[in-house]
Amino acid sequence: MLRGVDNLILDIRRYPEKVKKAAEALVELLINYSLSFKAMGAKYAMFPLHLNEYLSPKLYKEFYWPTLKAIILRLLEEGIKSWVFFEGRHDAHLETILELPKGWGVAYFEKTDVVKAKQLLKGHTCVMGGIPVGLLVGGTPEKIKEYIRNLLEQVKPGGGFILAAGVGSVPADTPVENLKAVIEAVEEYG
């Protein structure tokens, strides 16, 4: 990833074994870094994924998933669950999450259809996300409440869902009344 997305995609085609070796070289580094926080009481390690939506399912399973899966499994063995932020659209790769043990952590989705994700991962993985940032910034309180009501009707049964904005933080210019509408909708429908 240090060479940028464009070069990495070319490298996958030109030097596939070198790309795999580079990804594998990062596994222990990321595990050790994550475990360094265990002594301070950390129970989760957070991983933002930037490349997942740029890869076909075939390339994702060959170049990305093996090392990510290895990291998640190793941390779980050490008592640390993972909180993976699947940026962009991860719909094409959802099934790979089922290769992890039940209860491995949280799958936080930016643009992925969380209703579809919840249906597939129900009872296996906690799904997080669901509120488009565009709705928070540009919607009305009424539209936000209606959206959340409809969403929660679909994803709330059975638990295993955390309602959140599609990104970790909303823009500073988000209308306060829209944020209040989220809280009110959760209190009313959640």
N, C-alpha and C positions, 0 to 999 in steps of 0.2 A: 504494500500500500504506500510505501515511502516514495515510489516512483509515480504515483497518481493513477487514477482509474484507467485512463487511456493506455498508458504504458503497461500497466498490469495485465490488461486484457490482451494486448499484443504479446506480452511475455508468456501468458498461458498458452498461446498458440505456438510461439517460437521455442520456448524453453520450459516445457511443462514440468520436467523433473526438478529443475532449479527452483521453480515457484513452490513446488511441494516441499522441497527441503528448507526453503526460507520460512514457510509457514510452520513447519515442524520445529524449526529452531526457536520459534517464539513461544512454543507451548510451555516449557519449563519456566521461562522468564515470567510469563503471565500467571502461571500457577503460583510461583514463589512470591510474586508481588501481591497477589490476592491473599495468600496465606499470611503475609506479614501483618495484615490487619486483624487476623483472628485473635491474636494476643490482646488486642484492644477491645475485644468483644464483638467484632463484626460477625454477623450471621449470614450475610449475603455479599456476593461480589457482583458488580454491575458491569455489563459488557454492551456497549453500543455497536451495532453492526452497520457498516456503511456500504458494503459491497454486495450484499445479498440480492438486491433487486436487479443488479446489473448482470447477474449470471443466470444462464438457463438452468433448469433442474439438473441436467447432466453435469454441467461444470460446477454447480454448487456442491453436488454430492461428491465430486472428485477432488475439488481443490479447497473448499471452504468448510464443509460440514465435518469431515474427519477430525480436524484439529479443534474446532469449536466443541464438538462432542467429547473429545478426549479431555479438554479443560473442564467442562461441566462435570463429567463423571469423576474426575480426580478430586475436584473440589468437594463434591458431594461425599466422597469417601472420607474426606477430612472434616466433615461436618459443616461445610459452607454450601448453602444453596446459591443458585445463580439467578440473577435478574437480568434477562437479556432484552435489550431494546432493539427490536427488529425494525430498523428505520426503513422508510419507503414501503413498498408493497412486498409482502412475504407470502402471499397466497399460494404461489407455485411451489413453495417449500414446506408448507405446514405439516405434511405427513412425516417429515424427518423428525419432528419434535416427539412423535410417538415412539421413536427409538430410545428415548431417554426413560429412566425409571419414573414411575408415578411419583408425583410430589417433588420432583427435582428442583423446582423453583418457579419463577414468574416469567411469562412471555408477554412483554410490553410491546404493543403494536402501534405504529404511527399511522399508516394508511391502509393496513390490511383490514378486511371485513371481519370485525370482531364477533359478529353473530356466527359467521361461518367457522371462525377459529374456535369459538366456545362450543359449538356443536361437535366439531371434530375432537377437541381436546377435553371435553367434559369428563370430570372424574380423574383426569390424568395430570393436567397442567392448569395452574391459575393463569387466567387471561386478563390482561390489563390494557386500557385504552378506551377508544370509542367516541370521544368528543372531538370532532374536527376543529382545529384552531380557527379556521375561517368562520365557523358558526359562532364561536366565542367572541371573535373580534367584530364581525359584521352582522350577526343575527340580532333578533330582538329577544327580550326576556321570554316572551310568549313562545316564540319558535324554539328557543333553547329548552324550555320546560317540556314542550310537546315532544321534541326529539328525545330527550332523556327518558320521558315516560315510555315512549315506544321502544327505545333500546332496552331499558330495564325489564320490560315485559318479556323480552326475548332471551336475555342473558342472565337474569337473576335466578330463575329456578335451578336448584341444585348447588348454588353457591359457586365459588371458584372464579369470581369476576371482581375486578377492581376498576371502577369507573375513573377515568383520567383523561386529560387532554391528550391529543395525539403526539404532543411533544412534551418534554420535561418541564417547560415553563411557557407561559403565555406572554405575548408582547405587552410591554408596559402601557400601551395605549388601549388595552382591552377595557371596554366600559365596565365600571364597577357594578352597575345594575345587572350586567350579564353574568358576572361572577356570583352575585347574590342569587340570581335565577338558578344557577347550577346547584348551589347549596339548598335552596328551597325545594328544588325538584328532587334531590336526593333524600331530603327529609320527608317529603311527601310520598315518593314512589319507591324509595330504596329500602 
